[in-house]
Amino acid sequence: MDKPLEALVGELLVQRGLTLAVAESCTGGLISHLITNVSGSSSYYLGGITSYANEAKMKLLEVSQETLEAHGAVSAETVLQMARGVRLALSADIGISTSGIAGPTGGSPDKPVGTTWIGFSAREGEEARHFLFHGDRLSIKEQAAQEALKLLVEHLSNSIV
């Protein structure tokens, strides 16, 4: 069986001497849970902030009220500010973030249930990716967490950070 993504993320972070912080909304701490399931993760994982409410995003991650009003919590702009905010707040090399609509309620025609944004922030650059996941609430959360880990592996494997 292949190695779990969270273990691969850990290996790559250790190899590069980098640290990670996570800002989660729709995944509710699932990414942090997966990362800390790996023995030795304390050597590279600094911590996470689960910022479900917009007030927490603004207060803890420095997401601007203007961004939330103009683009909403589930947007590229918000996840970039979340990823940058957690990276800076915890003095990490890399910040990753998630915000989405896990359902079954909360969707709209513009942002249906399953709409998710994942953000990545490092000194060398930032990126936001959009996804539309399908399934029940837990399935959407799990898919979002796995895609966030894949994004980390991609950046770490390509030595972008």
C-alpha positions in Angstrom: 0.0 0.0 0.0 1.2 3.5 -0.7 2.3 5.8 2.1 -0.4 8.1 3.4 -0.1 11.7 2.2 0.3 13.0 5.7 3.4 10.8 6.2 4.8 11.9 2.8 4.2 15.6 3.7 6.1 15.0 7.0 9.1 13.3 5.2 9.3 16.2 2.7 9.1 18.9 5.3 11.9 17.2 7.4 14.1 16.7 4.3 13.8 20.4 3.5 14.0 21.6 7.1 10.6 23.4 6.8 7.8 24.0 9.2 4.0 24.0 8.6 1.0 25.7 10.1 -2.7 25.1 9.1 -5.8 27.3 9.0 -8.9 25.3 8.7 -12.6 26.3 8.2 -14.6 23.6 6.4 -12.2 20.8 7.4 -12.7 21.6 11.1 -9.3 20.4 12.2 -9.1 17.3 10.0 -5.9 18.3 8.3 -4.3 18.9 11.7 -5.6 15.6 12.9 -4.1 13.7 10.0 -0.7 15.5 10.3 -0.4 14.8 14.0 -1.2 11.1 13.4 2.4 10.9 12.1 4.9 10.1 14.8 7.5 12.9 15.0 5.2 15.5 13.5 6.1 17.9 16.3 9.4 18.5 14.5 7.7 20.2 11.6 4.1 20.9 12.5 3.8 24.1 14.5 0.0 24.1 15.0 -3.3 25.0 13.5 -6.2 27.5 13.8 -9.7 26.3 13.2 -11.4 29.5 12.2 -15.0 28.5 11.4 -16.6 31.9 12.0 -15.7 35.0 10.0 -14.9 36.8 13.3 -12.2 34.2 14.0 -10.8 34.5 10.5 -10.5 38.3 11.0 -9.2 38.2 14.6 -6.8 35.2 14.4 -5.8 35.1 10.8 -6.0 38.8 9.8 -8.5 38.1 7.0 -9.9 41.5 6.1 -13.5 42.4 6.5 -13.4 43.9 3.1 -12.3 40.6 1.6 -15.1 38.7 3.4 -17.7 41.3 2.2 -16.5 41.4 -1.4 -15.7 37.8 -2.0 -17.1 35.8 0.9 -15.5 33.3 3.2 -15.4 30.6 0.5 -13.1 32.4 -2.0 -9.5 32.5 -3.3 -8.9 35.8 -1.7 -10.0 34.5 1.8 -8.0 31.3 1.7 -4.9 33.2 0.6 -5.2 35.6 3.5 -5.9 32.6 5.9 -2.8 30.7 4.7 -0.6 33.8 5.0 -2.2 34.7 8.3 -1.5 31.3 9.9 2.0 31.2 8.5 2.8 34.6 10.0 1.0 34.0 13.3 2.9 30.8 14.0 6.2 31.8 12.3 6.0 28.8 9.9 7.7 28.4 6.6 4.4 27.2 5.0 0.8 27.9 5.7 -2.1 25.9 4.2 -5.8 26.8 4.5 -9.3 25.5 3.6 -12.7 27.1 3.3 -15.7 25.6 1.8 -19.3 24.5 2.0 -19.5 21.0 3.3 -23.3 20.8 3.3 -25.9 19.6 3.3 -27.1 23.2 3.8 -25.3 26.5 3.0 -25.0 26.2 -0.7 -26.1 28.7 -3.3 -26.3 28.7 -7.1 -22.9 30.5 -7.3 -21.4 28.4 -4.6 -23.1 25.0 -4.4 -22.5 22.5 -1.6 -19.0 21.0 -2.1 -17.4 24.3 -3.3 -14.0 24.5 -1.6 -11.0 26.7 -1.8 -7.5 25.6 -0.6 -4.8 28.1 0.0 -1.0 27.8 0.1 1.4 30.4 1.4 5.2 30.5 1.6 7.7 33.4 1.4 8.4 32.3 -2.2 4.8 32.4 -3.4 1.1 31.8 -2.8 -1.6 29.8 -4.6 -5.3 29.2 -4.3 -7.1 26.3 -5.9 -10.8 25.7 -6.4 -12.6 22.4 -6.1 -16.2 21.1 -6.3 -16.5 18.0 -4.2 -19.4 15.6 -4.1 -20.8 13.4 -1.3 -22.1 13.9 2.2 -20.6 16.3 4.7 -17.9 14.0 6.0 -16.9 12.9 2.5 -16.5 16.6 1.4 -14.4 17.3 4.5 -12.2 14.3 3.8 -11.8 15.2 0.1 -10.8 18.7 1.0 -8.2 17.5 3.6 -6.7 15.1 1.1 -6.4 17.7 -1.6 -4.7 20.1 0.8 -2.2 17.4 1.6 -1.7 16.8 -2.2 -1.1 20.5 -2.7 1.6 20.4 0.0 3.2 17.3 -1.6 3.2 19.0 -5.0 4.9 22.2 -3.8 7.4 20.3 -1.6 8.2 17.8 -4.4 8.8 20.6 -6.9 11.0 22.5 -4.4 8.9 25.6 -4.9 9.4 26.5 -1.2 
